[in-house]
Amino acid sequence: MKHSNDIGPNEFGAPSRRAVLTGAGAALAAPMLLPAVLAAPALLPAVLATPVLFATEPARANGIAHGTVFEDTERKDGQHRSGIAGVMVSNGRDIAVTGPDGTWSMPAHDDDLIFLIKPSGWTTAHKPGGVPDFSRRAGDGLLDFALRRSDEPTAFDVLLFADTQPSNAAELGYFRDEIVSAALGIPAAFGIHHGDVVGDDLSLYGRYLDMLGALRMPWHHCPGNHDMDGGARDHKTAFTTWRRVFGPTHYAFEYGPATFIILNNVDVSRSEGYHGRIGPDQLAFIGNVLRHTPEDRLVVVSMHIPLTSFNAPHDPRETTADARALMATLSARPNTVSFAGHSHTTEHHYLGRDEGFTGTAPHHHHVLTAASGSWWGGLADERGIPTALSRDGSPKGFHVLSVDGARYATRFVPVSRGRETKMRMMLSKRSSQHETAREQSGALYCPLRSSSLCDTELVVDVFDGGPRTQLTFEIEGIDRAPQSMQRARLTDPHVVDVFARDRHAYKAWVEPAPSSHIWTAPLPEDLSPGVYRVAVRGTDEFGRPIADQMVLDIVA
């Protein structure tokens, strides 16, 4: 058995996308057994080796695809198999449910990808990098699916990546050394990547999957706008390479007590380029999956382009045009959450009736931190890896989703070396002018003159903060109660300074942006000269305690 990170030369060495189009599929076509896992076995599914496929009657008979879902209990000749009832199979819109003998049928075109919706307690085969092998082309005639039993706990973790986006071999190395290395010790059941897997050069997919294989877990992927084939002018042809490497651009699977839905909301047209749109087929698919999903299950939806945007709420390339339709589909569900990437910012949105979600509590939509930060820009650290501070102030990194029954929480994992913290504390000049003037204010550094206290404020960037984060601050050693801090729309002052000082190290289009996770409070104006300890305390989006401290040095 070959491990996914030692499978030898792959077919992705050619630099052009055209070369990838012709060779990508062959390199990653064969299913394989994932190597022994590094994480705790209780949190990881058992992984099936190459499934045994059976040639049945022609897969296409009068526009009908059909086959069998069966339990793989005999790996050698496959003669002993039993059908599995109640398993969903889809053509990307319709759902067929297997009968008592595991058989199914549905309408299909020859070029449709027919895929299995993995049920809880079972697992499929996997290709290099942990990509699930769960789909077949309708016209290929091999539409039987094998499953193996798997122990799946009710509480587990999921790695959430977004925008790894290497555009060349050097940046792919940064992904290996910074992101993959940081994730090695996290005992997750599987991972989900939220798009822009690479930065336009699709020939990097092979090496990317080799590196991802070091994590020894299944991986699911949403396509991003930088994962499209070059020169594509319509949605049908934009993801030809993607389908050959990763399979369907949208699908679903179950794990433990949760249902996961992977979407492609990067829509492409000749006149408009790409924009955010789910489309009627995927919306119908979601509705059909949920019709066969118990109401009390947690439903997790992943996509690339956010449903809404903090900085660009009306930009069709930064938001999803039919987000309301998705919200209407999810409204009847008491336990839902969705994730996206794309913007290279970190955002929490709570979508209610104004956004089309009519459930009892708002729907949580979490825009994930970009693993590449500011597109792998910035000055290099001692290892030669760019600091890549995100334009909204967060360090590069990824998130971990923790599921426990129908409940969930996320946590941010920063990967930049140095002091690991959940926030950045700093001082900045106060301004009575319009907030756009404040957005360009840089940080102030100690010592601070006592005469400047009247126009100085404490600024805190909580890297994964949002509307539900609450903060107070106090200056220890003086007799005053903790003071509340207010969430403000402004650019992180540290980002302003770094981007201005190191402009040459960032890509041309990267600029500081207003952050959705900044809190401010004025400093007391009557502090005497001296050295003080400032403590910030509060709770994050999930009510967990957060805290940090800084030294305030005041001179006469």
VOGU-3710 file (C-alpha; in Angstrom, 3 decimals, decimal comma):
1> mkhsndigpn> 0,000/0,000/0,000  1,340/3,420/-0,929  0,827/6,393/1,338  -0,761/9,491/-0,158  2,422/11,461/0,375  4,727/8,911/-1,241  2,802/7,838/-4,316  5,633/8,829/-6,623  5,534/11,160/-9,627  2,129/12,579/-10,481
11> efgapsrrav> 0,606/14,025/-13,634  0,614/17,630/-12,452  4,084/18,783/-13,403  3,082/20,742/-16,515  2,740/24,475/-15,942  -0,296/25,151/-18,118  -3,939/24,571/-17,312  -4,459/22,925/-20,704  -1,957/20,241/-19,745  -3,789/19,709/-16,487
21> ltgagaalaa> -7,087/19,324/-18,308  -5,771/16,349/-20,220  -3,754/14,675/-17,480  -5,300/15,476/-14,116  -7,940/12,826/-14,102  -5,612/9,903/-14,666  -3,255/10,922/-11,886  -5,917/10,854/-9,208  -8,406/8,338/-10,528  -7,491/5,247/-8,519
31> pmllpavlaa> -9,005/4,925/-5,032  -6,645/4,002/-2,240  -6,534/3,064/1,400  -5,627/6,002/3,624  -2,509/5,464/5,730  -2,682/4,813/9,442  -4,039/7,882/11,189  -2,036/10,090/13,479  -5,029/11,236/15,504  -6,979/9,367/18,152
41> pallpavlat> -8,670/6,383/16,473  -11,996/7,147/18,155  -12,226/10,420/16,249  -11,337/9,053/12,838  -13,427/6,927/10,464  -12,208/3,593/9,267  -11,281/3,963/5,604  -12,171/1,510/2,899  -9,675/0,313/0,305  -10,530/0,224/-3,382
51> pvlfatepar> -14,199/-0,752/-3,650  -15,257/-3,755/-5,692  -17,307/-2,615/-8,663  -19,735/-4,837/-10,492  -20,786/-4,448/-14,111  -24,559/-4,517/-14,107  -26,895/-3,814/-16,971  -25,985/-0,694/-18,962  -26,038/2,302/-16,637  -28,057/4,284/-19,158
61> angiahgtvf> -31,344/2,752/-20,304  -33,784/5,280/-21,750  -32,157/8,047/-19,722  -32,159/6,085/-16,459  -29,071/5,412/-14,334  -29,228/2,590/-11,818  -27,047/0,530/-9,556  -26,597/-0,909/-6,082  -25,163/0,341/-2,800  -23,686/-2,606/-0,928
71> edterkdgqh> -21,556/-3,438/2,077  -18,006/-4,350/1,142  -17,400/-7,429/3,252  -15,169/-9,311/0,819  -12,213/-7,372/-0,582  -10,779/-10,014/-2,904  -13,487/-11,101/-5,314  -16,548/-9,239/-4,103  -18,786/-12,294/-4,408  -20,256/-11,855/-0,933
81> rsgiagvmvs> -22,133/-8,586/-0,733  -25,365/-7,387/0,777  -27,335/-4,342/-0,328  -27,752/-1,416/2,058  -31,241/0,081/2,278  -32,089/3,748/2,852  -28,954/5,270/1,316  -29,306/8,434/-0,772  -27,838/8,638/-4,285  -28,012/11,825/-6,385
91> ngrdiavtgp> -27,426/13,233/-9,852  -26,771/16,671/-8,340  -30,446/17,609/-8,143  -32,645/14,551/-7,624  -32,350/12,023/-4,806  -32,933/8,307/-5,085  -33,105/6,201/-1,913  -31,966/2,599/-2,084  -34,532/-0,127/-1,566  -34,270/-3,158/0,748
101> dgtwsmpahd> -31,781/-4,818/-1,621  -29,663/-1,661/-1,982  -30,752/-0,900/-5,551  -31,586/2,551/-6,886  -32,430/4,302/-10,178  -32,889/7,863/-11,376  -32,881/10,010/-14,547  -29,425/10,919/-15,829  -27,455/12,205/-18,790  -24,277/10,428/-19,861
111> ddliflikps> -22,012/13,201/-18,545  -23,763/13,535/-15,164  -21,723/12,676/-12,080  -23,835/10,313/-10,004  -22,743/10,303/-6,387  -23,426/8,562/-3,135  -24,446/10,545/-0,049  -22,431/8,756/2,606  -24,656/7,787/5,544  -23,589/7,999/9,175
121> gwttahkpgg> -21,799/4,907/10,388  -20,308/4,093/6,977  -17,300/5,206/4,951  -16,258/5,177/1,292  -12,957/4,613/-0,448  -10,582/7,581/-0,656  -8,170/8,838/-3,296  -4,780/10,479/-2,612  -5,031/13,385/-0,194  -8,117/11,885/1,467
131> vpdfsrragd> -10,485/12,929/-1,352  -13,565/10,660/-1,105  -14,192/8,312/-4,016  -17,971/8,385/-4,128  -19,009/9,408/-7,656  -19,290/7,820/-11,081  -19,985/9,234/-14,526  -23,447/8,084/-15,569  -22,267/6,974/-18,997  -19,435/4,809/-17,684
141> glldfalrrs> -21,673/1,898/-16,737  -20,171/1,275/-13,275  -22,685/2,720/-10,850  -22,475/0,358/-7,898  -21,149/1,899/-4,674  -19,399/0,030/-1,866  -19,507/1,126/1,763  -17,718/-0,109/4,855  -18,923/0,192/8,416  -17,308/2,932/10,489
151> deptafdvll> -17,534/3,971/14,135  -18,531/7,650/14,195  -18,802/9,412/17,572  -21,438/12,007/18,435  -18,690/14,470/19,427  -15,844/15,174/17,001  -13,713/17,937/15,446  -13,449/19,065/11,820  -10,598/21,113/10,320  -11,869/24,115/8,344
161> fadtqpsnaa> -9,480/25,567/5,750  -10,123/28,431/3,343  -8,061/30,175/0,674  -4,780/28,307/0,933  -4,277/29,769/-2,566  -0,659/29,056/-3,522  0,074/30,524/-6,949  3,481/28,858/-7,388  5,710/26,155/-5,952  7,216/28,453/-3,304
171> elgyfrdeiv> 3,796/29,386/-1,925  2,787/25,743/-1,961  5,783/25,165/0,298  4,491/27,853/2,670  1,196/25,954/2,840  3,076/22,758/3,717  5,319/24,289/6,373  2,817/26,681/7,925  -0,690/25,238/7,581  -0,260/21,476/7,238
181> saalgipaaf> 2,424/21,394/9,931  0,205/23,326/12,350  -2,694/20,925/11,749  -0,693/17,729/12,304  -1,436/17,504/15,998  -5,170/18,173/15,835  -7,208/14,941/16,149  -9,956/15,809/13,668  -12,324/13,328/12,021  -11,958/15,013/8,613
191> gihhgdvvgd> -11,403/18,397/6,980  -13,339/20,758/4,718  -11,595/23,222/2,414  -13,722/26,237/1,460  -12,220/27,040/-1,908  -9,379/28,786/-3,687  -7,391/25,656/-3,073  -4,761/27,079/-5,437  -4,229/30,496/-6,980  -5,130/29,814/-10,655
201> dlslygryld> -2,314/27,332/-11,372  -4,254/24,056/-11,392  -1,071/22,082/-12,042  -0,388/22,456/-8,296  -3,301/20,189/-7,324  -1,206/17,023/-7,336  1,460/18,297/-4,959  -1,209/19,960/-2,822  -2,918/16,599/-2,348  0,406/14,938/-1,573
211> mlgalrmpwh> 0,904/17,447/1,248  -2,676/17,155/2,474  -2,192/13,391/2,674  0,237/13,908/5,561  -2,785/14,728/7,742  -4,091/11,156/7,328  -7,785/12,039/7,200  -10,582/12,449/4,649  -10,853/15,871/3,000  -13,827/17,560/1,333
221> hcpgnhdmdg> -13,449/20,567/-0,964  -15,610/23,457/-2,192  -14,438/25,012/-5,486  -13,352/28,659/-5,477  -13,072/31,272/-8,197  -9,311/30,645/-8,435  -9,969/26,941/-9,010  -11,625/27,530/-12,392  -10,175/26,401/-15,701  -8,469/29,208/-17,597
231> gardhktaft> -10,543/30,818/-20,304  -13,823/29,316/-19,067  -16,803/31,419/-20,067  -19,702/29,442/-18,618  -20,517/27,445/-15,518  -20,527/24,087/-17,295  -16,909/24,285/-18,469  -15,399/26,291/-15,613  -14,743/23,279/-13,371  -13,778/20,508/-15,771
241> twrrvfgpth> -10,416/19,945/-14,075  -12,024/20,176/-10,655  -14,406/17,330/-11,456  -11,556/15,150/-12,676  -9,495/15,742/-9,531  -12,038/16,210/-6,726  -15,303/14,893/-8,159  -18,686/16,672/-7,964  -18,642/20,402/-7,323  -21,510/20,005/-4,864
251> yafeygpatf> -22,643/17,054/-2,773  -23,555/15,999/0,763  -22,498/13,436/3,349  -23,398/12,437/6,882  -21,032/11,967/9,776  -22,211/11,047/13,249  -25,160/13,260/14,209  -24,575/15,868/11,474  -25,315/16,334/7,774  -22,711/18,249/5,756
261> iilnnvdvsr> -23,585/19,959/2,463  -20,790/21,076/0,114  -21,797/23,788/-2,398  -20,327/25,489/-5,441  -21,593/29,076/-5,399  -19,032/30,386/-7,895  -21,256/31,006/-10,908  -19,657/31,912/-14,230  -21,075/33,715/-17,246  -19,505/35,127/-20,389
271> segyhgrigp> -20,891/38,624/-19,752  -20,372/38,974/-15,989  -17,361/36,810/-15,176  -17,842/35,041/-11,851  -20,320/36,009/-9,161  -21,863/34,431/-6,082  -24,895/32,287/-6,871  -26,043/28,860/-5,720  -28,543/28,286/-8,514  -31,809/26,338/-8,768
281> dqlafignvl> -30,277/22,879/-9,191  -28,240/23,095/-5,998  -31,134/24,657/-4,080  -33,342/21,779/-5,225  -30,610/19,333/-4,210  -30,417/20,828/-0,713  -34,186/20,633/-0,325  -34,248/17,035/-1,495  -31,475/16,015/0,898  -33,216/17,684/3,823
291> rhtpedrlvv> -36,472/15,878/3,030  -34,659/12,678/3,949  -32,859/14,193/6,966  -34,346/14,156/10,499  -35,238/17,649/11,664  -33,134/17,543/14,813  -29,818/16,843/13,028  -27,172/19,539/12,790  -26,915/20,782/9,181  -23,543/22,272/8,184
301> vsmhipltsf> -23,321/24,075/4,821  -19,958/24,958/3,254  -19,273/27,215/0,248  -16,633/29,601/-1,075  -18,258/33,015/-1,580  -19,936/34,393/1,578  -23,689/34,787/1,807  -23,090/38,376/2,863  -20,063/40,639/3,329  -19,000/43,122/6,001
311> naphdprett> -17,112/45,392/3,585  -18,908/44,759/0,296  -22,550/43,833/1,014  -23,689/44,853/-2,480  -20,842/43,438/-4,562  -22,040/40,401/-6,590  -18,514/38,975/-6,544  -18,328/39,135/-2,733  -21,826/37,941/-1,789  -24,333/35,284/-2,858
321> adaralmatl> -27,244/36,562/-4,933  -29,712/33,848/-3,893  -28,720/33,692/-0,228  -32,353/34,346/0,762  -33,438/31,213/-1,080  -30,917/29,159/0,888  -32,114/30,738/4,118  -35,717/29,896/3,255  -34,706/26,263/2,667  -32,884/26,078/6,013
331> sarpntvsfa> -35,468/28,013/8,057  -37,408/24,946/9,180  -34,262/23,479/10,705  -33,477/24,293/14,360  -29,738/23,489/14,093  -27,871/25,016/11,155  -24,579/26,780/10,510  -22,755/27,769/7,320  -19,146/28,586/6,423  -17,404/30,426/3,578
341> ghshttehhy> -14,036/31,912/2,662  -13,075/34,145/-0,284  -12,779/37,590/1,322  -9,508/37,064/3,273  -11,249/38,492/6,320  -12,790/36,923/9,416  -16,502/37,612/9,932  -19,474/36,372/11,935  -22,966/37,120/10,600  -26,296/36,262/12,201
351> lgrdegftgt> -29,000/36,145/9,543  -32,607/36,628/10,602  -35,916/37,614/9,045  -34,426/40,576/7,190  -32,155/38,102/5,373  -34,875/35,499/4,782  -34,235/33,151/7,721  -37,448/32,667/9,696  -36,253/30,171/12,288  -36,542/30,849/16,004
361> aphhhhvlta> -32,881/31,912/16,287  -30,764/33,614/13,598  -28,668/31,511/11,265  -24,927/31,749/11,972  -22,800/32,372/8,873  -19,060/32,321/9,567  -16,564/33,715/7,038  -13,315/31,878/7,744  -9,817/33,324/8,029  -7,700/32,837/4,906
371> asgswwggla> -4,950/30,286/5,447  -2,777/32,385/3,124  -3,562/35,590/5,047  -2,924/38,460/2,668  -2,156/36,157/-0,283  1,185/34,992/1,173  2,483/38,574/1,302  4,492/40,526/3,838  8,018/40,323/5,201  9,491/36,855/5,686
381> dergiptals> 10,129/35,397/9,130  13,321/33,560/10,109  12,165/30,528/8,091  11,545/32,567/4,963  7,731/32,315/5,276  5,800/35,580/4,780  3,973/36,903/7,818  0,932/37,489/5,560  -1,039/39,567/8,055  -4,650/39,666/6,836
391> rdgspkgfhv> -6,010/42,994/5,676  -8,511/43,046/8,572  -5,833/42,354/11,194  -6,066/38,605/11,770  -2,971/36,439/11,447  -3,139/33,664/8,856  -4,522/30,370/10,116  -7,519/28,053/10,078  -10,472/27,048/12,225  -11,650/23,941/14,040
401> lsvdgaryat> -15,344/23,065/14,145  -16,329/21,059/17,236  -19,588/19,117/16,938  -21,357/17,576/19,923  -24,721/16,162/18,930  -26,709/19,042/17,435  -24,483/21,650/19,095  -21,354/23,176/17,616  -18,623/25,734/18,260  -15,560/26,928/16,355
411> rfvpvsrgre> -12,138/28,076/17,402  -9,439/29,930/15,475  -5,929/28,505/15,184  -3,385/31,227/14,271  -0,245/29,806/12,707  2,166/32,751/12,766  5,079/32,158/15,083  5,463/34,195/18,225  3,097/34,843/21,090  -0,116/32,921/20,426
421> tkmrmmlskr> -3,073/35,030/21,490  -6,706/35,593/20,584  -6,375/39,369/20,322  -4,082/42,332/19,657  -4,097/45,275/22,103  -2,799/48,685/21,033  -3,250/52,434/21,372  -4,456/54,767/18,638  -5,303/58,398/18,191  -8,952/59,258/18,745
431> ssqhetareq> -10,756/61,276/16,116  -14,027/63,188/16,175  -14,118/63,160/12,376  -16,090/60,739/10,208  -15,124/57,085/10,731  -13,464/56,879/7,315  -10,789/59,242/8,623  -10,221/56,948/11,589  -9,763/53,943/9,320  -6,326/55,202/8,320
441> sgalycplrs> -5,090/55,903/11,872  -1,931/54,048/12,829  -0,933/52,745/16,234  0,621/54,828/19,016  3,486/53,358/20,985  4,615/53,743/24,578  5,799/55,744/26,311  2,746/57,970/25,945  2,786/61,574/27,070  0,185/62,425/29,712
451> sslcdtelvv> -0,918/65,382/27,585  -1,995/62,916/24,864  -4,410/60,937/27,039  -7,366/63,099/26,055  -7,179/62,009/22,407  -5,934/58,401/22,807  -8,027/55,267/22,868  -7,435/51,622/23,602  -8,015/49,460/20,511  -8,452/45,681/20,676
461> dvfdggprtq> -8,606/43,405/17,652  -10,230/40,086/18,650  -9,116/37,955/15,722  -12,221/35,759/15,633  -14,615/38,223/17,234  -18,076/39,218/16,100  -21,380/40,782/17,183  -21,705/38,507/20,215  -18,214/39,135/21,577  -18,227/41,276/24,746
471> ltfeiegidr> -15,193/43,113/26,199  -14,297/45,245/29,193  -10,986/46,758/30,240  -9,503/47,958/33,497  -6,278/49,633/34,512  -5,007/47,687/37,472  -3,858/49,671/40,481  -6,413/52,465/40,199  -9,770/52,461/41,944  -12,112/52,209/38,966
481> apqsmqrarl> -14,575/49,565/37,848  -13,976/47,771/34,543  -15,129/49,832/31,567  -17,114/48,463/28,629  -15,546/48,522/25,192  -17,554/49,207/22,050  -17,385/47,367/18,734  -16,305/49,829/16,044  -15,927/49,816/12,293  -12,327/50,807/11,614
491> tdphvvdvfa> -9,109/49,403/10,282  -6,716/47,735/12,688  -4,084/50,462/13,389  -1,315/47,857/13,380  -2,333/46,774/9,868  -2,194/50,391/8,699  1,374/50,689/10,004  2,591/47,343/8,647  1,119/47,755/5,182  2,510/51,289/4,890
501> rdrhaykawv> 5,977/50,295/6,077  6,247/47,048/4,092  4,276/48,014/0,998  6,852/46,404/-1,286  6,331/42,988/0,324  2,598/42,766/-0,410  0,873/42,075/-3,698  -0,264/45,153/-5,556  -3,998/44,814/-4,911  -3,724/44,246/-1,142
511> epapsshiwt> -4,819/47,178/1,035  -5,897/47,495/4,685  -9,637/47,006/5,134  -12,103/47,912/7,877  -12,374/45,055/10,334  -15,505/43,463/11,779  -13,713/42,524/15,014  -12,371/45,781/16,527  -13,316/47,171/19,972  -12,371/50,600/21,349
521> aplpedlspg> -12,589/52,614/24,561  -11,122/56,016/25,569  -8,334/56,049/28,116  -8,910/57,940/31,360  -7,600/61,482/30,904  -6,410/61,929/34,506  -3,858/59,133/34,783  -0,671/60,198/36,509  2,710/59,451/34,927  3,754/55,892/35,641
531> vyrvavrgtd> 3,625/52,322/34,380  0,275/50,516/34,474  -1,021/47,097/33,566  -4,097/47,151/31,333  -6,257/44,019/31,390  -8,927/43,199/28,820  -11,450/40,487/29,630  -14,593/39,250/27,982  -16,353/36,436/26,190  -16,176/35,301/22,571
541> efgrpiadqm> -18,944/34,382/20,099  -19,679/31,154/21,984  -19,543/32,635/25,494  -16,059/31,335/26,251  -13,761/33,569/28,346  -10,998/35,529/26,594  -8,407/37,831/28,141  -5,136/39,619/27,466  -2,903/42,297/28,993  -0,560/45,072/27,940
551> vldiva> 1,751/47,554/29,654  0,813/51,246/29,541  3,766/53,591/30,101  2,901/57,285/30,668  5,475/60,047/30,978  5,013/63,681/31,969
//
